[in-house]
Amino acid sequence: MRVVVIGAGLGGLSAACHLTGREHDVTVVERAPIPGGRAGVIEAAGYRMDTGPCVMTMPGLLRDVFAAAGADMDDHVTLRPVDPMYRAVYPDGSSLRVRHGREAMTEEIRNVCGPDEAAAFGPFCDWLAELYRLEMPDFIDRNFDSPLDYLTRIGTLVRIVRMGGLRSVHRKVASFFSDERLHKLFSFQAMYAGLSPFDALAIYCVITYMDSVEGVYFPDGGMHRMATGLAAAAAAAGAAFQYGTAVERIEVSRSGGTRGVHLDDGTFIPADAVVANPDLPVAYRDLLDVPTPRVAARGRYSPSCMLWLAGVRGSVPAAATHHNIHFGSEWEGAFTDLLDRGTTMRDPSILVTAPSVSDPTMAPAGGTSLYVLEPAPNLDGGVDWRGERERRRDDLVARVGALGYPVDVEVEHYLDPIDWAEQGMERGTPFALAHTFFQTGAFRAGNRDRRIPGVFFTGSSTTPGVGVPMVLISGRLAAERVRTWERERR
Ligand SMILES: Cc1cc2nc3c(=O)[nH]c(=O)nc-3n(C[C@H](O)[C@H](O)[C@H](O)COP(=O)(O)OP(=O)(O)OC[C@H]3O[C@@H](n4cnc5c(N)ncnc54)[C@H](O)[C@@H]3O)c2cc1C
């Protein structure tokens, strides 16, 4: 069967690897000159700067995608554990290093927060691991046709509810630890799902499992290497790649089925199935003639971010590690600002990643590659991003400098929600539809739509959701839909 994959983001690449491995005739059409989408790269003046994801978790999922294309991940990407995974710095001046391995982390908690808190870490990890074990096969790594499918998983649901899965992330974490620093450390991950830890259901603690228990990794040469590796594996397995060309329209036949895709260079590629990787609401609006599903059109979108990427002269402070989270003094109020009031956080928590700390190839000698992310409201919020662009960039850089990082800039790129929107991301957020309960799983915009048979979706705005692990799974789930469609057509 001929399949066109629109977009070589990690979702599209995963779909391509899974389809090519099944001997479909796959063509990937990507409008950019390189693969990766959000997981892009900028190389300038000897600095290499990842433009999107910087925290890599769940390497086994990446390995599975390579294997689907008949490739060995080790031939394409070398992953190394980042240890400490994060350095968490608190407003009182204390800091905690999140370590790989339970023993090392228990010891760190003992040293910083005392023996009672350290004793809670093991049971917390066991709880997280059980949550993951229950959720992954039944609710994350599978296709849903309707919310009624949940009834077939009722036993698992009941167990998750009994484990406290419907309490808030904050309350659940606080049931293990009393030190507020640990509350922040093990609940900030709710932000990855676009939610405040005070509102997010504890079922989303699986994200905490993915980093704090399974660990954080970094590919030699940067995160973008995941994308170039997957593209190479898919190509070696027979997929054709066409870069620098955008799809303008997906042609769907009236009698049902896909005819192919029209490209912006005027050509047409015939296809029996199409897998679309652009942000789902954008794909509906720009490439299809059917209305966008209600949840994607009217739903609540995750907050966005300001991102400052810089190649700077000098070294990071001696205590700094690869990933440094600088927590602000406000916690609950900061989420109210961001999520309810649509403003920036009053005393923002920021992530300062310095990949050249663990991989010297990311910066020239004497330089540091910096990646600084501050959460920000998306375009539904009330910030005048155009009018305030310069001031906000300057404020962020000043804060980074005040924290002791070098800010003697050689090259830099600054992105805010307007930039994300210009790159085709709905509401100017790179983090897609928020993972509220009714925007997750069977309630999220599906990866197939009965109105347009033969068209399937992959990426962070469909199931299972946002982040590298989830979009890799979404590629597999989309490929599964294509195979089912192929069987149905026979
Ligand atoms: C700043 C930032 C920080 C992040 N941090 C993390 C993190 O630390 N850890 C983590 O796990 N995740 C993180 N994420 C999220 C993660 O990067 C995304 O969820 C994931 O990469 C999205 O992949 P995707 O395949 O859904 O979409 P994309 O990467 O957006 O891929 C879509 C592709 O489709 C192409 N395309 C669009 N329209 C067309 C068209 N008409 N024709 C042809 N091609 C088209 C685009 O060019 C793009 O290549 C971060 C993202 C950003 C931006």
The ligand as an SDF file (V2000), in Angstrom:
LIG
                    3D

 53 58  0  0  0  0  0  0  0  0999 V2000
   10.7330   24.3120   23.5350 C   0  0  0  0  0  0  0  0  0  0  0  0
   10.2290   22.9120   23.6500 C   0  0  0  0  0  0  0  0  0  0  0  0
   10.6070   22.1350   24.7240 C   0  0  0  0  0  0  0  0  0  0  0  0
   10.1700   20.8250   24.8330 C   0  0  0  0  0  0  0  0  0  0  0  0
   10.6500   20.0400   25.8410 N   0  0  0  0  0  0  0  0  0  0  0  0
   10.3980   18.7190   25.8330 C   0  0  0  0  0  0  0  0  0  0  0  0
   11.1460   17.8540   26.6550 C   0  0  0  0  0  0  0  0  0  0  0  0
   12.0590   18.2850   27.3480 O   0  0  0  0  0  0  0  0  0  0  0  0
   10.8480   16.5260   26.6390 N   0  0  0  0  0  0  0  0  0  0  0  0
    9.8740   16.0220   25.8210 C   0  0  0  0  0  0  0  0  0  0  0  0
    9.6490   14.8110   25.8370 O   0  0  0  0  0  0  0  0  0  0  0  0
    9.1790   16.8270   24.9820 N   0  0  0  0  0  0  0  0  0  0  0  0
    9.4380   18.1530   24.9560 C   0  0  0  0  0  0  0  0  0  0  0  0
    8.8190   18.9740   24.0670 N   0  0  0  0  0  0  0  0  0  0  0  0
    7.6810   18.4610   23.2970 C   0  0  0  0  0  0  0  0  0  0  0  0
    8.1050   17.6190   22.1020 C   0  0  0  0  0  0  0  0  0  0  0  0
    9.1480   18.2520   21.4390 O   0  0  0  0  0  0  0  0  0  0  0  0
    6.9250   17.4860   21.1510 C   0  0  0  0  0  0  0  0  0  0  0  0
    5.8120   16.9250   21.8260 O   0  0  0  0  0  0  0  0  0  0  0  0
    7.2510   16.6170   19.9490 C   0  0  0  0  0  0  0  0  0  0  0  0
    8.5420   16.8310   19.4370 O   0  0  0  0  0  0  0  0  0  0  0  0
    6.2230   16.9130   18.9000 C   0  0  0  0  0  0  0  0  0  0  0  0
    6.4420   16.0920   17.7930 O   0  0  0  0  0  0  0  0  0  0  0  0
    5.3540   15.9870   16.6630 P   0  0  0  0  0  0  0  0  0  0  0  0
    5.7980   14.9140   15.7380 O   0  0  0  0  0  0  0  0  0  0  0  0
    4.0130   15.8940   17.2500 O   0  0  0  0  0  0  0  0  0  0  0  0
    5.3140   17.4110   15.9300 O   0  0  0  0  0  0  0  0  0  0  0  0
    6.3840   18.2860   15.1550 P   0  0  0  0  0  0  0  0  0  0  0  0
    7.7260   18.0860   15.6980 O   0  0  0  0  0  0  0  0  0  0  0  0
    5.8480   19.6630   15.1310 O   0  0  0  0  0  0  0  0  0  0  0  0
    6.3620   17.6900   13.6690 O   0  0  0  0  0  0  0  0  0  0  0  0
    5.4520   18.1060   12.6910 C   0  0  0  0  0  0  0  0  0  0  0  0
    6.2170   18.1570   11.3800 C   0  0  0  0  0  0  0  0  0  0  0  0
    5.2970   18.3860   10.3280 O   0  0  0  0  0  0  0  0  0  0  0  0
    5.8900   19.3130    9.4140 C   0  0  0  0  0  0  0  0  0  0  0  0
    4.8160   19.9480    8.6630 N   0  0  0  0  0  0  0  0  0  0  0  0
    3.8290   20.7290    9.1670 C   0  0  0  0  0  0  0  0  0  0  0  0
    2.9940   21.0990    8.1730 N   0  0  0  0  0  0  0  0  0  0  0  0
    3.4570   20.5230    7.0400 C   0  0  0  0  0  0  0  0  0  0  0  0
    3.0060   20.4970    5.6870 C   0  0  0  0  0  0  0  0  0  0  0  0
    1.8940   21.1500    5.2980 N   0  0  0  0  0  0  0  0  0  0  0  0
    3.7250   19.7980    4.7750 N   0  0  0  0  0  0  0  0  0  0  0  0
    4.8460   19.1260    5.1570 C   0  0  0  0  0  0  0  0  0  0  0  0
    5.3200   19.1090    6.4200 N   0  0  0  0  0  0  0  0  0  0  0  0
    4.6190   19.7880    7.3450 C   0  0  0  0  0  0  0  0  0  0  0  0
    6.6510   20.2750   10.3220 C   0  0  0  0  0  0  0  0  0  0  0  0
    7.6370   21.0100    9.6180 O   0  0  0  0  0  0  0  0  0  0  0  0
    7.2250   19.2890   11.3430 C   0  0  0  0  0  0  0  0  0  0  0  0
    8.4710   18.8010   10.9270 O   0  0  0  0  0  0  0  0  0  0  0  0
    9.2670   20.2820   23.8770 C   0  0  0  0  0  0  0  0  0  0  0  0
    8.8860   21.0670   22.7860 C   0  0  0  0  0  0  0  0  0  0  0  0
    9.3930   22.3540   22.6480 C   0  0  0  0  0  0  0  0  0  0  0  0
    9.0820   23.1410   21.3970 C   0  0  0  0  0  0  0  0  0  0  0  0
  1  2  1  0
  2  3  1  0
  2 52  2  0
  3  4  2  0
  4  5  1  0
  4 50  1  0
  5  6  2  0
  6  7  1  0
  6 13  1  0
  7  8  2  0
  7  9  1  0
  9 10  1  0
 10 11  2  0
 10 12  1  0
 12 13  2  0
 13 14  1  0
 14 15  1  0
 14 50  1  0
 15 16  1  0
 16 17  1  0
 16 18  1  0
 18 19  1  0
 18 20  1  0
 20 21  1  0
 20 22  1  0
 22 23  1  0
 23 24  1  0
 24 25  2  0
 24 26  1  0
 24 27  1  0
 27 28  1  0
 28 29  2  0
 28 30  1  0
 28 31  1  0
 31 32  1  0
 32 33  1  0
 33 34  1  0
 33 48  1  0
 34 35  1  0
 35 36  1  0
 35 46  1  0
 36 37  1  0
 36 45  1  0
 37 38  2  0
 38 39  1  0
 39 40  1  0
 39 45  2  0
 40 41  1  0
 40 42  2  0
 42 43  1  0
 43 44  2  0
 44 45  1  0
 46 47  1  0
 46 48  1  0
 48 49  1  0
 50 51  2  0
 51 52  1  0
 52 53  1  0
M  END
$$$$
